[in-house]
Amino acid sequence: MGHIMLVARLVRADVRRHKAQALMLLLAVTAATATMALGLSLRGASDTLYEQTRAATAGPDVVALSGDTGPAVTSALTSLANDPEVVAHHGPYRIVYATLTAHSATSSPVVVHGFAEKPGTLNRPLVTSGQWVRSGGAVLERGFATALGVGVGDRVVIAGRSYPVVGIAVTAATSIYPWAAQIGPYGGPVDYSGLAWMTRSDARALASSQDLPVTTALDLKLRDPAATGAFLESSRAAPLRVNIRSWQFTAEHDMVILRNSWPILVVGSWLLGFLAVTGMTALAAGRAVEQTRRAGLLKAVGATPGLIATVLLTEYLALALVGDALGLVIARLTVPAIAGPTASRIGDAAGPGGATVVATTVLAVAVAVLSTLRPTLRASRTATVTALSATAHQPRHRPRLTALSALLPTPLLLGLRLTVRRPGRAVLQACSTATTVIAIVALLTLYAQPERGYGLDGSSILPNLRGEHDRRLMLTVTILVIALAVVNTITFTWSTAMEARANMAVARTLGATPGQITSGLSIAQLLPALAGAVIGVPAGIGLLSLFAARNAAEPPSSWLLGATLATLLATAALTALPARLAARRPVARALSAETA
């Protein structure tokens, strides 16, 4: 217990001394784990929303549809209802294919289900606003109504006839908006469609007045809901061609709108985690001398190397685990909005499961360990006397490089020397920039894809929900990546300035101006940033090729060039302030601090 209390007190004291660094690690890990948890939770959340909607609406296990009408079709569907495995059925009922116009401008395909005014025990849509169907009125599916911007009391025009919207409802018998049709007219291809309900007589009158295509449907409840595969095989013997849609198919089809969300979030979490490692590695390297001296003091009072390593690692692991917990909480709060981009389902989406918690915890621990393992081992292995007298690492003298660099302008000379003397820092800066450019290239590529809206020619087009959802997610991930990259760039500049303060002070005594020192520090970040930006563009395109469709459009070259230049300009601007503050440090104070 004594060792545990000692470690806790030392960790707490160190966190208090380095609050900014602790906050950076906390925010970086939180962003990475929240993004990963969201990506890994989508499947379970979507399934939960469907299951809850199915339970609330008495959703059928099987929906049988035929593109034909008439007594023969009715007889064939009724024979399915007589199957020994069927315990309840609803229908047959008609599905009318029509066009709906809202607000006199927006037109969309719609399928109209003719239902009884008194809902039955199977396929009983849940009214979330208003009331159920009545003669002369229409009920709209909630996802469809939300996209149209229509509510109870508004009027819509269906196949040339005006109807008041008397209610808004949800159902699990069809896929989410805009895939409510299930099959197309006469059993043909399916188009984007919304869903509306009318009374049976109104649906019949609508179809006959305009000679509209009609599909006949039947809802079935099986003795064993999981045995839909066997029922599908037995239904192939029906005398007419019948399309079977199982509840498993409908649940799976709900994931279509989230098809790109998983790679966006999971790959985004990898990028955020990598940025966290690069930033924290730079900070840990900047504190290497301080940690080594601290380890020497601990050894001088009897601490073992194992205890020292425990103290140094525990600080980062504790912060990483707190960030992991915060990320999981954020994912739990936001997963309903991410997993249900339409309003077609109800319920509370499930949060991150056990496997997701393990994955995010592994990510958080990896960020902490990879960031601090090397300086921790160095501090714990250094001899006590050496640790107490440790100073900053002195670079080796390279006469040829010195002679070549002497021909360069002073800012470029200073920047090049700082870069060459700290190759590890330069690699980290290049990796951070490359990661940022990869995210930006992905965002530009997503915006370059042509998206087909929902609607009819000559009308206001409803937005493509999947495309909008993907763009919002990608924009959010890119903003998080850029934010971490900004923090990393400022950290790299300040750390470089602090480590090189003696060299910069000497340069000023030899005639370098504060402006030249500032430019040199900025150039020290721009050189690796340039390499990272050049690498990031093809790396981003290559990474996207693993997930994008074969016919995906590539962003214009001007967009990629603009993104590269904007990244470099942003790096120059971000390095200017910390570089300027470091350059204005009095020469005498810098030299006296180094010799103290």
Secondary structure, DSSP 8 states (H G I E B T S, - for coil): -HHHHHHHHHHHHHHHHTHHHHHHHHHHHHHHHHHHHHHHHHHHHHHHHHHHHHHHTT--SEEEEES--SHHHHHHHHHHHTSTTEEEEEEEEEEEEEEEEETTTEEEEEEEEEE-SS--SSS--EEEEE----TT-EEEEHHHHHHHT--TT-EEEETTEEEEEEEEEE-SSS-STTB--SS-GGG-----BEEEEEEHHHHHHHHHHHT--EEEEEEEEESSTTTHHHHHHHHTTSSS--EEEEHHHHHHHHGGGGTTHHHHHHHHHHHHHHHHHHHHHHHHHHTHHHHHHHHHHHHHTT--HHHHHHHHHHHHHHHHHHHHHHHHHHHHHHHHHHH--SSS--S------HHHHHHHHHHHHHHHHHHHHHHHHHHHHS-HHHHHT---------HHHHHHHTTS-HHHHHHHHHHHH-HHHHHHHHHHHHHHHHHHHHHHHHHHS----BS-TTS--B--HHHHHHHHHHHHHHHHHHHHHHHHHHHHHHHHHHHTHHHHHHHHHTT--HHHHHHHHHHHHHHHHHHHHHHHHHHHHHHHHTTS-TT-----HHHHHHHHHHHHHHHHHHHHHHHHHHHTS-HHHHHHHHH-
